[in-house]
Amino acid sequence: MTIDIEIFQILLKMPESLKKEILHYAQHLLEKHSKTESAQEPLDQGRGHGSWAGQIVMSDDFDLPLEDLNEYM
């Protein structure tokens, strides 16, 4: 017996009020599932490690103390 048939047989035995609750819960699950799938879309392949190589340049005196802070040293 497939899961679809089993679910259908159980639904046939339920009162109308429970069927409505099942419908609302099933709709909630579908919305939740569609949101998680859209959030897991693959990222653009161009954004891997090293994609910014050569784009950022540091000055040669980066490690030297700043003149503005001389009075605190």
PyMOL Python script that loads the backbone (N, CA, C, O; Angstrom):
from pymol import cmd

cmd.read_pdbstr("""\
ATOM      1  N   MET A   1       0.853  -1.175   0.000  1.00  0.00           N
ATOM      2  CA  MET A   1       0.000   0.000   0.000  1.00  0.00           C
ATOM      3  C   MET A   1       0.904   1.245   0.000  1.00  0.00           C
ATOM      4  O   MET A   1       1.840   1.345   0.794  1.00  0.00           O
ATOM      5  N   THR A   2       0.610   2.177  -0.894  1.00  0.00           N
ATOM      6  CA  THR A   2       1.417   3.395  -0.952  1.00  0.00           C
ATOM      7  C   THR A   2       0.967   4.373   0.126  1.00  0.00           C
ATOM      8  O   THR A   2      -0.119   4.251   0.691  1.00  0.00           O
ATOM      9  N   ILE A   3       1.805   5.315   0.385  1.00  0.00           N
ATOM     10  CA  ILE A   3       1.511   6.318   1.418  1.00  0.00           C
ATOM     11  C   ILE A   3       0.283   7.148   1.042  1.00  0.00           C
ATOM     12  O   ILE A   3      -0.499   7.528   1.913  1.00  0.00           O
ATOM     13  N   ASP A   4       0.113   7.431  -0.256  1.00  0.00           N
ATOM     14  CA  ASP A   4      -1.050   8.220  -0.694  1.00  0.00           C
ATOM     15  C   ASP A   4      -2.364   7.507  -0.378  1.00  0.00           C
ATOM     16  O   ASP A   4      -3.319   8.120   0.100  1.00  0.00           O
ATOM     17  N   ILE A   5      -2.396   6.216  -0.651  1.00  0.00           N
ATOM     18  CA  ILE A   5      -3.615   5.439  -0.385  1.00  0.00           C
ATOM     19  C   ILE A   5      -3.876   5.361   1.112  1.00  0.00           C
ATOM     20  O   ILE A   5      -5.015   5.484   1.562  1.00  0.00           O
ATOM     21  N   GLU A   6      -2.821   5.157   1.869  1.00  0.00           N
ATOM     22  CA  GLU A   6      -2.963   5.063   3.325  1.00  0.00           C
ATOM     23  C   GLU A   6      -3.489   6.376   3.917  1.00  0.00           C
ATOM     24  O   GLU A   6      -4.371   6.364   4.776  1.00  0.00           O
ATOM     25  N   ILE A   7      -2.954   7.488   3.459  1.00  0.00           N
ATOM     26  CA  ILE A   7      -3.427   8.800   3.931  1.00  0.00           C
ATOM     27  C   ILE A   7      -4.887   9.003   3.543  1.00  0.00           C
ATOM     28  O   ILE A   7      -5.688   9.481   4.345  1.00  0.00           O
ATOM     29  N   PHE A   8      -5.226   8.638   2.312  1.00  0.00           N
ATOM     30  CA  PHE A   8      -6.604   8.809   1.845  1.00  0.00           C
ATOM     31  C   PHE A   8      -7.579   7.968   2.665  1.00  0.00           C
ATOM     32  O   PHE A   8      -8.667   8.437   3.001  1.00  0.00           O
ATOM     33  N   GLN A   9      -7.204   6.739   2.988  1.00  0.00           N
ATOM     34  CA  GLN A   9      -8.082   5.870   3.775  1.00  0.00           C
ATOM     35  C   GLN A   9      -8.300   6.430   5.178  1.00  0.00           C
ATOM     36  O   GLN A   9      -9.402   6.344   5.720  1.00  0.00           O
ATOM     37  N   ILE A  10      -7.271   6.992   5.754  1.00  0.00           N
ATOM     38  CA  ILE A  10      -7.412   7.594   7.085  1.00  0.00           C
ATOM     39  C   ILE A  10      -8.297   8.835   7.008  1.00  0.00           C
ATOM     40  O   ILE A  10      -9.129   9.062   7.886  1.00  0.00           O
ATOM     41  N   LEU A  11      -8.120   9.636   5.962  1.00  0.00           N
ATOM     42  CA  LEU A  11      -8.946  10.838   5.794  1.00  0.00           C
ATOM     43  C   LEU A  11     -10.427  10.499   5.649  1.00  0.00           C
ATOM     44  O   LEU A  11     -11.283  11.232   6.144  1.00  0.00           O
ATOM     45  N   LEU A  12     -10.727   9.412   4.985  1.00  0.00           N
ATOM     46  CA  LEU A  12     -12.127   9.011   4.810  1.00  0.00           C
ATOM     47  C   LEU A  12     -12.806   8.708   6.140  1.00  0.00           C
ATOM     48  O   LEU A  12     -14.020   8.871   6.266  1.00  0.00           O
ATOM     49  N   LYS A  13     -12.043   8.275   7.124  1.00  0.00           N
ATOM     50  CA  LYS A  13     -12.597   7.913   8.430  1.00  0.00           C
ATOM     51  C   LYS A  13     -12.766   9.123   9.354  1.00  0.00           C
ATOM     52  O   LYS A  13     -13.451   9.031  10.373  1.00  0.00           O
ATOM     53  N   MET A  14     -12.153  10.240   9.008  1.00  0.00           N
ATOM     54  CA  MET A  14     -12.148  11.406   9.898  1.00  0.00           C
ATOM     55  C   MET A  14     -13.409  12.245   9.758  1.00  0.00           C
ATOM     56  O   MET A  14     -14.025  12.285   8.692  1.00  0.00           O
ATOM     57  N   PRO A  15     -13.794  12.923  10.853  1.00  0.00           N
ATOM     58  CA  PRO A  15     -14.898  13.884  10.755  1.00  0.00           C
ATOM     59  C   PRO A  15     -14.448  15.131   9.983  1.00  0.00           C
ATOM     60  O   PRO A  15     -13.252  15.376   9.826  1.00  0.00           O
ATOM     61  N   GLU A  16     -15.404  15.899   9.514  1.00  0.00           N
ATOM     62  CA  GLU A  16     -15.130  17.075   8.677  1.00  0.00           C
ATOM     63  C   GLU A  16     -14.225  18.098   9.382  1.00  0.00           C
ATOM     64  O   GLU A  16     -13.371  18.713   8.743  1.00  0.00           O
ATOM     65  N   SER A  17     -14.410  18.277  10.678  1.00  0.00           N
ATOM     66  CA  SER A  17     -13.602  19.269  11.404  1.00  0.00           C
ATOM     67  C   SER A  17     -12.120  18.887  11.399  1.00  0.00           C
ATOM     68  O   SER A  17     -11.258  19.753  11.254  1.00  0.00           O
ATOM     69  N   LEU A  18     -11.824  17.604  11.557  1.00  0.00           N
ATOM     70  CA  LEU A  18     -10.424  17.173  11.511  1.00  0.00           C
ATOM     71  C   LEU A  18      -9.851  17.284  10.101  1.00  0.00           C
ATOM     72  O   LEU A  18      -8.671  17.588   9.928  1.00  0.00           O
ATOM     73  N   LYS A  19     -10.679  17.039   9.104  1.00  0.00           N
ATOM     74  CA  LYS A  19     -10.214  17.166   7.721  1.00  0.00           C
ATOM     75  C   LYS A  19      -9.794  18.604   7.423  1.00  0.00           C
ATOM     76  O   LYS A  19      -8.815  18.835   6.714  1.00  0.00           O
ATOM     77  N   LYS A  20     -10.539  19.566   7.965  1.00  0.00           N
ATOM     78  CA  LYS A  20     -10.185  20.973   7.769  1.00  0.00           C
ATOM     79  C   LYS A  20      -8.850  21.294   8.430  1.00  0.00           C
ATOM     80  O   LYS A  20      -8.032  22.020   7.865  1.00  0.00           O
ATOM     81  N   GLU A  21      -8.631  20.752   9.631  1.00  0.00           N
ATOM     82  CA  GLU A  21      -7.352  20.972  10.316  1.00  0.00           C
ATOM     83  C   GLU A  21      -6.203  20.356   9.530  1.00  0.00           C
ATOM     84  O   GLU A  21      -5.133  20.951   9.406  1.00  0.00           O
ATOM     85  N   ILE A  22      -6.432  19.162   9.003  1.00  0.00           N
ATOM     86  CA  ILE A  22      -5.408  18.498   8.194  1.00  0.00           C
ATOM     87  C   ILE A  22      -5.092  19.341   6.959  1.00  0.00           C
ATOM     88  O   ILE A  22      -3.926  19.495   6.593  1.00  0.00           O
ATOM     89  N   LEU A  23      -6.113  19.878   6.324  1.00  0.00           N
ATOM     90  CA  LEU A  23      -5.917  20.717   5.142  1.00  0.00           C
ATOM     91  C   LEU A  23      -5.081  21.946   5.475  1.00  0.00           C
ATOM     92  O   LEU A  23      -4.149  22.275   4.740  1.00  0.00           O
ATOM     93  N   HIS A  24      -5.396  22.621   6.560  1.00  0.00           N
ATOM     94  CA  HIS A  24      -4.644  23.820   6.963  1.00  0.00           C
ATOM     95  C   HIS A  24      -3.192  23.462   7.279  1.00  0.00           C
ATOM     96  O   HIS A  24      -2.269  24.188   6.910  1.00  0.00           O
ATOM     97  N   TYR A  25      -3.004  22.335   7.963  1.00  0.00           N
ATOM     98  CA  TYR A  25      -1.635  21.926   8.308  1.00  0.00           C
ATOM     99  C   TYR A  25      -0.851  21.549   7.047  1.00  0.00           C
ATOM    100  O   TYR A  25       0.326  21.887   6.929  1.00  0.00           O
ATOM    101  N   ALA A  26      -1.488  20.858   6.114  1.00  0.00           N
ATOM    102  CA  ALA A  26      -0.818  20.484   4.870  1.00  0.00           C
ATOM    103  C   ALA A  26      -0.427  21.731   4.074  1.00  0.00           C
ATOM    104  O   ALA A  26       0.660  21.783   3.498  1.00  0.00           O
ATOM    105  N   GLN A  27      -1.308  22.732   4.040  1.00  0.00           N
ATOM    106  CA  GLN A  27      -0.979  23.984   3.349  1.00  0.00           C
ATOM    107  C   GLN A  27       0.189  24.685   4.029  1.00  0.00           C
ATOM    108  O   GLN A  27       1.062  25.238   3.360  1.00  0.00           O
ATOM    109  N   HIS A  28       0.206  24.662   5.358  1.00  0.00           N
ATOM    110  CA  HIS A  28       1.311  25.258   6.118  1.00  0.00           C
ATOM    111  C   HIS A  28       2.625  24.555   5.785  1.00  0.00           C
ATOM    112  O   HIS A  28       3.645  25.211   5.578  1.00  0.00           O
ATOM    113  N   LEU A  29       2.602  23.224   5.732  1.00  0.00           N
ATOM    114  CA  LEU A  29       3.812  22.473   5.415  1.00  0.00           C
ATOM    115  C   LEU A  29       4.316  22.789   4.008  1.00  0.00           C
ATOM    116  O   LEU A  29       5.522  22.911   3.792  1.00  0.00           O
ATOM    117  N   LEU A  30       3.402  22.919   3.057  1.00  0.00           N
ATOM    118  CA  LEU A  30       3.812  23.252   1.691  1.00  0.00           C
ATOM    119  C   LEU A  30       4.454  24.631   1.614  1.00  0.00           C
ATOM    120  O   LEU A  30       5.458  24.808   0.924  1.00  0.00           O
ATOM    121  N   GLU A  31       3.887  25.605   2.310  1.00  0.00           N
ATOM    122  CA  GLU A  31       4.472  26.952   2.331  1.00  0.00           C
ATOM    123  C   GLU A  31       5.855  26.928   2.962  1.00  0.00           C
ATOM    124  O   GLU A  31       6.794  27.531   2.442  1.00  0.00           O
ATOM    125  N   LYS A  32       5.975  26.231   4.079  1.00  0.00           N
ATOM    126  CA  LYS A  32       7.256  26.138   4.784  1.00  0.00           C
ATOM    127  C   LYS A  32       8.294  25.453   3.903  1.00  0.00           C
ATOM    128  O   LYS A  32       9.446  25.883   3.847  1.00  0.00           O
ATOM    129  N   HIS A  33       7.889  24.396   3.220  1.00  0.00           N
ATOM    130  CA  HIS A  33       8.802  23.655   2.355  1.00  0.00           C
ATOM    131  C   HIS A  33       9.257  24.505   1.170  1.00  0.00           C
ATOM    132  O   HIS A  33      10.427  24.465   0.790  1.00  0.00           O
ATOM    133  N   SER A  34       8.349  25.265   0.592  1.00  0.00           N
ATOM    134  CA  SER A  34       8.722  26.095  -0.553  1.00  0.00           C
ATOM    135  C   SER A  34       9.666  27.219  -0.134  1.00  0.00           C
ATOM    136  O   SER A  34      10.539  27.610  -0.909  1.00  0.00           O
ATOM    137  N   LYS A  35       9.503  27.744   1.083  1.00  0.00           N
ATOM    138  CA  LYS A  35      10.402  28.797   1.569  1.00  0.00           C
ATOM    139  C   LYS A  35      11.799  28.252   1.804  1.00  0.00           C
ATOM    140  O   LYS A  35      12.781  28.912   1.464  1.00  0.00           O
ATOM    141  N   THR A  36      11.912  27.055   2.381  1.00  0.00           N
ATOM    142  CA  THR A  36      13.233  26.491   2.648  1.00  0.00           C
ATOM    143  C   THR A  36      13.926  26.101   1.358  1.00  0.00           C
ATOM    144  O   THR A  36      15.149  26.211   1.266  1.00  0.00           O
ATOM    145  N   GLU A  37      13.181  25.648   0.356  1.00  0.00           N
ATOM    146  CA  GLU A  37      13.807  25.304  -0.912  1.00  0.00           C
ATOM    147  C   GLU A  37      14.302  26.546  -1.641  1.00  0.00           C
ATOM    148  O   GLU A  37      15.366  26.517  -2.260  1.00  0.00           O
ATOM    149  N   SER A  38      13.544  27.636  -1.576  1.00  0.00           N
ATOM    150  CA  SER A  38      13.988  28.853  -2.247  1.00  0.00           C
ATOM    151  C   SER A  38      15.192  29.453  -1.531  1.00  0.00           C
ATOM    152  O   SER A  38      16.017  30.112  -2.165  1.00  0.00           O
ATOM    153  N   ALA A  39      15.309  29.237  -0.223  1.00  0.00           N
ATOM    154  CA  ALA A  39      16.455  29.742   0.527  1.00  0.00           C
ATOM    155  C   ALA A  39      17.707  28.929   0.245  1.00  0.00           C
ATOM    156  O   ALA A  39      18.814  29.414   0.478  1.00  0.00           O
ATOM    157  N   GLN A  40      17.563  27.713  -0.245  1.00  0.00           N
ATOM    158  CA  GLN A  40      18.705  26.850  -0.493  1.00  0.00           C
ATOM    159  C   GLN A  40      19.146  26.867  -1.953  1.00  0.00           C
ATOM    160  O   GLN A  40      19.852  25.957  -2.388  1.00  0.00           O
ATOM    161  N   GLU A  41      18.750  27.869  -2.712  1.00  0.00           N
ATOM    162  CA  GLU A  41      19.171  27.972  -4.100  1.00  0.00           C
ATOM    163  C   GLU A  41      20.687  28.146  -4.140  1.00  0.00           C
ATOM    164  O   GLU A  41      21.253  28.827  -3.285  1.00  0.00           O
ATOM    165  N   PRO A  42      21.342  27.544  -5.115  1.00  0.00           N
ATOM    166  CA  PRO A  42      22.806  27.641  -5.173  1.00  0.00           C
ATOM    167  C   PRO A  42      23.268  29.076  -5.411  1.00  0.00           C
ATOM    168  O   PRO A  42      22.626  29.840  -6.131  1.00  0.00           O
ATOM    169  N   LEU A  43      24.380  29.421  -4.800  1.00  0.00           N
ATOM    170  CA  LEU A  43      24.953  30.752  -4.970  1.00  0.00           C
ATOM    171  C   LEU A  43      25.630  30.855  -6.328  1.00  0.00           C
ATOM    172  O   LEU A  43      25.951  29.846  -6.957  1.00  0.00           O
ATOM    173  N   ASP A  44      25.837  32.060  -6.759  1.00  0.00           N
ATOM    174  CA  ASP A  44      26.539  32.309  -8.002  1.00  0.00           C
ATOM    175  C   ASP A  44      27.937  31.706  -7.902  1.00  0.00           C
ATOM    176  O   ASP A  44      28.630  31.923  -6.908  1.00  0.00           O
ATOM    177  N   GLN A  45      28.351  30.969  -8.896  1.00  0.00           N
ATOM    178  CA  GLN A  45      29.636  30.280  -8.867  1.00  0.00           C
ATOM    179  C   GLN A  45      30.819  31.249  -8.894  1.00  0.00           C
ATOM    180  O   GLN A  45      31.935  30.846  -8.567  1.00  0.00           O
ATOM    181  N   GLY A  46      30.616  32.490  -9.266  1.00  0.00           N
ATOM    182  CA  GLY A  46      31.700  33.451  -9.347  1.00  0.00           C
ATOM    183  C   GLY A  46      32.123  34.017  -8.006  1.00  0.00           C
ATOM    184  O   GLY A  46      33.017  34.862  -7.963  1.00  0.00           O
ATOM    185  N   ARG A  47      31.515  33.584  -6.906  1.00  0.00           N
ATOM    186  CA  ARG A  47      31.821  34.164  -5.600  1.00  0.00           C
ATOM    187  C   ARG A  47      32.613  33.209  -4.714  1.00  0.00           C
ATOM    188  O   ARG A  47      32.440  33.228  -3.495  1.00  0.00           O
ATOM    189  N   GLY A  48      33.451  32.401  -5.272  1.00  0.00           N
ATOM    190  CA  GLY A  48      34.210  31.436  -4.490  1.00  0.00           C
ATOM    191  C   GLY A  48      35.431  32.063  -3.838  1.00  0.00           C
ATOM    192  O   GLY A  48      35.624  33.278  -3.872  1.00  0.00           O
ATOM    193  N   HIS A  49      36.245  31.208  -3.245  1.00  0.00           N
ATOM    194  CA  HIS A  49      37.471  31.680  -2.603  1.00  0.00           C
ATOM    195  C   HIS A  49      38.388  32.312  -3.646  1.00  0.00           C
ATOM    196  O   HIS A  49      38.582  31.767  -4.733  1.00  0.00           O
ATOM    197  N   GLY A  50      38.932  33.435  -3.309  1.00  0.00           N
ATOM    198  CA  GLY A  50      39.865  34.118  -4.190  1.00  0.00           C
ATOM    199  C   GLY A  50      39.225  34.972  -5.263  1.00  0.00           C
ATOM    200  O   GLY A  50      39.924  35.490  -6.134  1.00  0.00           O
ATOM    201  N   SER A  51      37.928  35.129  -5.222  1.00  0.00           N
ATOM    202  CA  SER A  51      37.274  35.917  -6.266  1.00  0.00           C
ATOM    203  C   SER A  51      37.595  37.408  -6.142  1.00  0.00           C
ATOM    204  O   SER A  51      37.438  38.151  -7.112  1.00  0.00           O
ATOM    205  N   TRP A  52      38.038  37.854  -4.973  1.00  0.00           N
ATOM    206  CA  TRP A  52      38.417  39.255  -4.777  1.00  0.00           C
ATOM    207  C   TRP A  52      39.935  39.459  -4.894  1.00  0.00           C
ATOM    208  O   TRP A  52      40.440  40.536  -4.574  1.00  0.00           O
ATOM    209  N   ALA A  53      40.649  38.448  -5.343  1.00  0.00           N
ATOM    210  CA  ALA A  53      42.107  38.547  -5.450  1.00  0.00           C
ATOM    211  C   ALA A  53      42.480  39.711  -6.359  1.00  0.00           C
ATOM    212  O   ALA A  53      41.965  39.839  -7.469  1.00  0.00           O
ATOM    213  N   GLY A  54      43.383  40.557  -5.872  1.00  0.00           N
ATOM    214  CA  GLY A  54      43.841  41.700  -6.640  1.00  0.00           C
ATOM    215  C   GLY A  54      42.916  42.900  -6.588  1.00  0.00           C
ATOM    216  O   GLY A  54      43.214  43.921  -7.209  1.00  0.00           O
ATOM    217  N   GLN A  55      41.817  42.816  -5.879  1.00  0.00           N
ATOM    218  CA  GLN A  55      40.854  43.908  -5.815  1.00  0.00           C
ATOM    219  C   GLN A  55      41.104  44.843  -4.626  1.00  0.00           C
ATOM    220  O   GLN A  55      40.716  46.011  -4.659  1.00  0.00           O
ATOM    221  N   ILE A  56      41.748  44.328  -3.586  1.00  0.00           N
ATOM    222  CA  ILE A  56      41.991  45.124  -2.377  1.00  0.00           C
ATOM    223  C   ILE A  56      43.486  45.388  -2.269  1.00  0.00           C
ATOM    224  O   ILE A  56      44.296  44.464  -2.357  1.00  0.00           O
ATOM    225  N   VAL A  57      43.848  46.656  -2.078  1.00  0.00           N
ATOM    226  CA  VAL A  57      45.256  47.043  -1.992  1.00  0.00           C
ATOM    227  C   VAL A  57      45.483  47.727  -0.653  1.00  0.00           C
ATOM    228  O   VAL A  57      44.735  48.628  -0.273  1.00  0.00           O
ATOM    229  N   MET A  58      46.526  47.293   0.065  1.00  0.00           N
ATOM    230  CA  MET A  58      46.888  47.930   1.338  1.00  0.00           C
ATOM    231  C   MET A  58      48.114  48.802   1.113  1.00  0.00           C
ATOM    232  O   MET A  58      48.996  48.460   0.325  1.00  0.00           O
ATOM    233  N   SER A  59      48.160  49.905   1.796  1.00  0.00           N
ATOM    234  CA  SER A  59      49.306  50.801   1.649  1.00  0.00           C
ATOM    235  C   SER A  59      50.544  50.169   2.287  1.00  0.00           C
ATOM    236  O   SER A  59      50.436  49.312   3.163  1.00  0.00           O
ATOM    237  N   ASP A  60      51.714  50.606   1.835  1.00  0.00           N
ATOM    238  CA  ASP A  60      52.971  50.045   2.338  1.00  0.00           C
ATOM    239  C   ASP A  60      53.193  50.368   3.809  1.00  0.00           C
ATOM    240  O   ASP A  60      53.846  49.595   4.511  1.00  0.00           O
ATOM    241  N   ASP A  61      52.664  51.495   4.297  1.00  0.00           N
ATOM    242  CA  ASP A  61      52.867  51.882   5.692  1.00  0.00           C
ATOM    243  C   ASP A  61      51.689  51.456   6.589  1.00  0.00           C
ATOM    244  O   ASP A  61      51.428  52.093   7.609  1.00  0.00           O
ATOM    245  N   PHE A  62      50.997  50.408   6.218  1.00  0.00           N
ATOM    246  CA  PHE A  62      49.817  49.968   6.963  1.00  0.00           C
ATOM    247  C   PHE A  62      50.143  49.637   8.416  1.00  0.00           C
ATOM    248  O   PHE A  62      49.358  49.958   9.308  1.00  0.00           O
ATOM    249  N   ASP A  63      51.281  49.004   8.669  1.00  0.00           N
ATOM    250  CA  ASP A  63      51.636  48.574  10.026  1.00  0.00           C
ATOM    251  C   ASP A  63      52.285  49.676  10.869  1.00  0.00           C
ATOM    252  O   ASP A  63      52.478  49.483  12.069  1.00  0.00           O
ATOM    253  N   LEU A  64      52.618  50.797  10.290  1.00  0.00           N
ATOM    254  CA  LEU A  64      53.256  51.873  11.047  1.00  0.00           C
ATOM    255  C   LEU A  64      52.235  52.584  11.927  1.00  0.00           C
ATOM    256  O   LEU A  64      51.056  52.646  11.580  1.00  0.00           O
ATOM    257  N   PRO A  65      52.679  53.124  13.072  1.00  0.00           N
ATOM    258  CA  PRO A  65      51.745  53.845  13.954  1.00  0.00           C
ATOM    259  C   PRO A  65      51.180  55.089  13.261  1.00  0.00           C
ATOM    260  O   PRO A  65      51.855  55.713  12.443  1.00  0.00           O
ATOM    261  N   LEU A  66      49.976  55.429  13.589  1.00  0.00           N
ATOM    262  CA  LEU A  66      49.336  56.614  13.027  1.00  0.00           C
ATOM    263  C   LEU A  66      49.838  57.863  13.746  1.00  0.00           C
ATOM    264  O   LEU A  66      49.988  57.866  14.967  1.00  0.00           O
ATOM    265  N   GLU A  67      50.097  58.917  12.985  1.00  0.00           N
ATOM    266  CA  GLU A  67      50.583  60.161  13.577  1.00  0.00           C
ATOM    267  C   GLU A  67      49.543  60.776  14.499  1.00  0.00           C
ATOM    268  O   GLU A  67      49.900  61.436  15.475  1.00  0.00           O
ATOM    269  N   ASP A  68      48.283  60.577  14.212  1.00  0.00           N
ATOM    270  CA  ASP A  68      47.215  61.138  15.042  1.00  0.00           C
ATOM    271  C   ASP A  68      47.216  60.556  16.454  1.00  0.00           C
ATOM    272  O   ASP A  68      46.691  61.177  17.378  1.00  0.00           O
ATOM    273  N   LEU A  69      47.795  59.380  16.627  1.00  0.00           N
ATOM    274  CA  LEU A  69      47.774  58.722  17.936  1.00  0.00           C
ATOM    275  C   LEU A  69      49.097  58.845  18.690  1.00  0.00           C
ATOM    276  O   LEU A  69      49.266  58.205  19.728  1.00  0.00           O
ATOM    277  N   ASN A  70      50.045  59.657  18.191  1.00  0.00           N
ATOM    278  CA  ASN A  70      51.352  59.798  18.844  1.00  0.00           C
ATOM    279  C   ASN A  70      51.236  60.296  20.278  1.00  0.00           C
ATOM    280  O   ASN A  70      52.003  59.857  21.135  1.00  0.00           O
ATOM    281  N   GLU A  71      50.311  61.188  20.562  1.00  0.00           N
ATOM    282  CA  GLU A  71      50.199  61.727  21.920  1.00  0.00           C
ATOM    283  C   GLU A  71      49.739  60.670  22.925  1.00  0.00           C
ATOM    284  O   GLU A  71      49.933  60.855  24.126  1.00  0.00           O
ATOM    285  N   TYR A  72      49.141  59.579  22.474  1.00  0.00           N
ATOM    286  CA  TYR A  72      48.677  58.527  23.376  1.00  0.00           C
ATOM    287  C   TYR A  72      49.722  57.440  23.594  1.00  0.00           C
ATOM    288  O   TYR A  72      49.533  56.570  24.444  1.00  0.00           O
ATOM    289  N   MET A  73      50.810  57.470  22.849  1.00  0.00           N
ATOM    290  CA  MET A  73      51.829  56.418  22.960  1.00  0.00           C
ATOM    291  C   MET A  73      52.993  56.854  23.794  1.00  0.00           C
ATOM    292  O   MET A  73      53.936  56.087  23.986  1.00  0.00           O
TER     293      MET A  73
END
""", "prot")
cmd.dss("prot")
cmd.show_as("cartoon", "prot")
cmd.util.cbc("prot")
cmd.orient("prot")
